[in-house]
Amino acid sequence: MAPTATVVNDLLNTLEEDDLNAAIRYIQFLSVSRKQEKVNQSKEALQEIQRMFADGDKGWNSEAEMIEDMAEFRRSRLNQ
């Protein structure tokens, strides 16, 4: 069970000044670390998407081949 803000406040209120400052710095550190982790995950996802689009091998040798492949796919779906 995650502690609520009230529980955390109660705990923080029992700390002496030096310990309170250390706790606040640690909470700030956690917050910054989590934000940076999310930024890194977003960057990795974007890079992966960019790699997929940058990949020169799209599976077809020409636009005409791609159009024919797509047409065959549509025909096969209509015949089901």
Long-range contacts (C-beta under 8 A, 24 or more apart in sequence): none
